[in-house]
C-alpha cells in the first residue's frame, strides 16, 4: 500500500519539540522528505537521527520562525533542492500564560502568545503559500487547543492567541483554496506525552497541578473520557497532509450552507461535554440528545433549524440543570465543581452550597 506522504516535502517548524518531533517521525514513516526547523540544533539533530535510524530522511535547519528573511530564504532553498514545498506545519512554542486572572495580567503576558503565535504562523504560511500558489498544490497545517472558540476562567493568553491564529488561517484558506492549496487545522488539548511538571509550570506558574491531575482534567472534558495521545495528533496530521484528505474540501463546495451551520454551531453542539464525567454518564447524548424534564427513561432531542438559532442551545442547558435535580448519589469533586461554575454563571444560577446534595436540602426544607 502506498504511503500517505510518499514523494512529499514537509517543513516542520518546532521540529525538535514534543509534538513537532512526533509529527516529524510519523511523516517520515509515511514517506515524506523532511526539513526540521527550529532554534535548538541539538533537539533537531536528535529527531533527525531517530528518523534516519528508522530509514527515513530529514534535514535540519536552525531558523527562527519569527525572522521573515531567514524563513523566506529557507523555503526557497527547500523548494530549489526538493523541487516543491508540499506541507508546512508551524508548531513552535508561543509562551502561553495561564492561571492568572485577565485583570491581573501584564500586557506582555497577554500579548506574548498572541503575537508569537500569529506572527510565526503568518511568516511561515506566507512563505510556503507563495510557493504553493506557483505549483498549484500544497497543505498548510496549524494546531491549537480550540480555546479561542470557548470561554473558561484562568486560560489567560491561550484563548486570545488561539482565536487570532484561527481567524488568520480561515481567511488564508479562503484566499489559497482557489489555487489548489489547502489550509487545515487540528484542535487538541494537552497531549499526554508532552505533559511535564516543568512545561506545565512554565505556562501556569508554580502552583500548577501535577501532570496526572492535568491529564484527569483534560479527560473529564473529552468525549472519549481520555486525554489525547501523541499518536492521535500525529496520525491525523499525516492524513490531513496527504492527498487522501483532499476530498474533505468538496463538502464545503457542495454543501456550503450545511458546512456553515456546522461551523457556527459546533461549539454549542459539543458544550454538553464540558459537564463532569460522572454527570455525563447520567445523560445519553447524540446530537444534543438529553434526558427530558420529568421522564427519566425518555429523552429529548434539540436540533437547531438554522445556524443562528441559539435559543435551542439555551433550552438544552436549562434541561440539563432541571435534570440534575433528579440525579441521586452523584458525588462532585473539586475539579468537577470548577468545571460547573462557568456554566452556572452563564445561566445566572446560584451554585448549590458545597457538600449538601440537592435532594437532601429538599427533604430538610420539607421537614
N, C-alpha and C positions, 0 to 999 in steps of 0.2 A: 504494500500500500504506500502511495506517495506521501512523503512527509508534508505537514501543513505548510512549512515555510521554505521548502526546497527552492534554492535559487534566489531567495530574497536577501536583501541587505538591510540590516536593522541597526539603528543607533539608539543606545540606551543611556540617557543622562542620569547620573547617580547609579551607574552600573556596579559600583563596589559596595553598595548598601545592602541591607537585608532583603527588601523586596526587589530592588534593582538586580542584585545578584541572582535571586531566584528566577526572575523573568529571563535573564540572560541565559541561564543554564537550560531552561525549558525551550527557549527559542533555538538554542544551538542543537538541542536534541531533535528538534523538528526541522533541522537543515539550514537554518539561517546563518549567513555570514555576519558576524557581529562587530560593531565598533562600541567598545565600552568607554564611556566618557565620564569624567569626574575630576575632583581636585586632589585626590589622595592616591598616589601611584601605587603604594603597597596594597591597598584594598582592591584596586583594579587588577593588579597583577595576580592576586590570589584567585579571583574569579576566572580570569583568563587561563590560568594554569589548570583549574578544575575542568574547564571546558575542553582544553587541549587534551587532557588525560582521558577524557571520555570520547575522544575522536572528533571533537568539534573545532570550529575556527573562530578566533576572536582576536581583535587588535585593540590596543589600549591607547587612549589619548587623554592627556591631562589638560582639560579645558574648563574654564569657569562658565557655567551656563548663563551667567549674567553679563558676560563680556560679548557684546554684539560682534565685534570684528573677529574675535577668536572663534566664535560659533560659526559665523559665515564662512571663514576660511576652512574650518574643519569639514563642513558639509560639502564644500567644493572639492576638497581633497578626497573625501569618501566617494563622491559621485564620479570623479575622474578615475579613481582606482578600481571601483567595483562596476562602474557603468550605470548605476542607478541608486537612488535612495528610496527604498520601499516602505520602511517603517521608522517612525520617530516616536520615542516614548520618554517623557520627562518625569523622572522620579527623584529629583533632588530634595533634600531636607529644606523645609521652609522656615523653621524656627517658630512653630506654634507656641502660644502661651495659653494655658487653661488653668482653671481653679481660682481665678481672681475675678471678682465682680467687675463688669464693664466700667462702672462708675469709679472704680479704684485703679483702673489700668492706666499706664502711661501711654502717650501716643506711640512711642517706639514699640512697646509690647503689642499694641493692637495692630500697627501697620506693618511690622516686620514680615509676618507670614503672608499678609495680603500682597505687599509689594514684591517680595521674593517669589511667591508662587505665580502671580500674574506676569511679572516681568520675565521670569525664566521660561514660562510657558509661551509667552509671546515671541521672545527671541528665538527659541529653538523651533517652534512651529512655523514661524515666518521663514526661517532659513530653509527648512525642509519643504514647506509648502511651495516656495518659489520653484524649487527643483521638480517637485511632483507635478506642478502645473505643466511644466515643459514636457515631461514624459507622459502625462495624461493618466497617471495612476499613483497610488500610494495610500498609506494609512498613518494618521497621527493619533496616538493614544494618549489619554490622560486618566488620572486616578485621584479620587478624593473620598472623604468619609460621608458625603451626602448631607453634611451638616448645614450647608447653605440652603437646603430646601426645607429645613425644620426650624425649631426654636427650643433650646434647652438651656437652663441656667448653668453657668460655670464653664461653658465651652469656649469662652474667651475669643481669641482671634481666629479660631478654626472655622466657625460658621461664615464670617465675612470673607475669609480667604477662599474657602470652597466656593462661595457664591460668585466671587469675582472671576475665578478661573472658569467656572462652569458657564457663566454668561459669555465670556470671551470665546470659549470653544463652540458654543451654539452658533454664534454669529460667524465664526470661522467655517463651521460646517456648511452653513448656508452659502457662503461665498465659494468654497472649494468644491462642493458637491458637483456642480455642473462641469467641472474639469476632470471628473473621474476620481477625485480624492475623497476618501472617507475620513471623518473625524469621529472617533468613538471614545466614550468614557466608561469607566468602571467605578462603581460605588462599593466601598468596603470599609468596615470598621477596623479596629486594630487587629493585625494579623498575629496569631499566637506565637509563631516562631520569632517574631521581631520584638516581643514584649520583654523588656529587661527593666530592672529597677532603675538603672542609670538613664535609660531613654524616657521612661515614664516620669522620673523626677525632672528631667530637662524640660518637659512640657508642662507638668502640673505642679512643680515645686517640691519642697522637702516633705510635705505632709501627704503626698500622693499615695494611693493604695498600692499594695504589692501586686506583682503580675498575676497571681492566682485570683485575687479579688477583681482585678480589671477584666480578666477573662470571664469570670462569672457574671459580671455586669453586662458585658457585651452579649454573652449567651442568653441572658434574660430578655434582651430586646430583639433577638434574632428569631426568624420564623422556624428554623431548624433546631432551636434551643442549643446552639453551639456557636462558638466564635469561629470566624473564617480561618482556614489554614493557608499556608503559603501556596500549596499546590492548587487550592481553589482559585486563587488570584492568577497564578501564572498560566494555568491551563486555559482560563477564559481569555487572557491576553493573547495567547498564541492563536486561539481560534479567531478572535476579532482581527488580528493582524493578517490572517490568511485570506485567500480568495474565497474560501468556503463561507465566509461571513458576508460576502458582497451582496447576497440576496436579501439581507435584512433591509437594505435601503429601498427595496421595491415596495415594501409595505407602506412607507411614507408617501411614495408616488401614487400607489393605487388607492390607498385609503387615508387621505390626509386628515379628514375630519375625525376619524376614529383614532388615529395616532395622536392628534392634537388633544382629544379628550383624555386619552390615556396619560399623556404628559401632564395635563393640567391637574388631574385627579389622582395621580399615582401616590403622592404623599398621603392624601386623605384616605385612600383605599388601604394603605398599609398602617395607618395610625393606630389601629387596634392592637398591633403587635407591640406597642410600647407599654401595654399593661403588663404587670408582673407575670411571670411564667405560671405560678400557681393559680392565678386568677384566670389566665387564658385557657387553662385546662377545663374550666367550667363553661367555656363557650365553644361552639363549633363554628368555625369560620371558613366561608368560601364566598368570595366577592362580597365582603361585608355582611356575612351571614352571622346573625347573633341570636341569642336566646331572647324570647319575647318577654313582655311585662309580667304576666301572671302565669302563663302556661310554660312550666319549666321543661316540658318534654316536646314543646313545639318551638319553631324557630321563625324569625322574621328576616326578610331579605330586603335590603335597601340598595337600589341601583339608580344612580343619577341619570336622568334622561339627557342632560346636556352637560357640557364641560364646566359650566359655571354654576351648576345647581348645588351650592354648598349647603343648603338647608337640610338635604338628606344626610349629610355627614354629621350635622349637629344633632339630628334625630338619633343617629347611631350612638353618639356619645351619651345622650340623655338616656337611651335604652340601657346602655351598659351601667350607668350609675344606678338606675332603678333596679336592674337585675342584681347588682351587687348586694342589695338589701336582703336578698333571699339566699345568699351563699352561706353555708354553715361550715364551721370548723376550718376556716381558711386563715392560717397564720400569715402575718405580714412581717417580713424582715425589714431592717433599716434601709437596705439598698432598695427594696421594693417600695418602701414608703417614699423615698426620694424620687423614684420614678413617677409616683402617683401625684405628687404635689403640683407639678406643672399642669396636669390635666384638671385638677380641682380648681386651680387658679383661672384657667381658660374658661371653665364652665361657671365660675362665680360661686362655687360650692365650698362651704367651710369643711375642711377635713375633719374626720372624727377624732376625738381625743385618743391619744396613744394608749394602747393596752386594754381598751374597752371595746369588745365586739359590739356591732350594731344591734344584734338580736338581744344581747344581754341588757343593753340600755333600754330597749323597748319593754322588756319584762320588768325591769326596775321601775320604769315610769308607770306601767300599768298597776303595779303593786301600790 
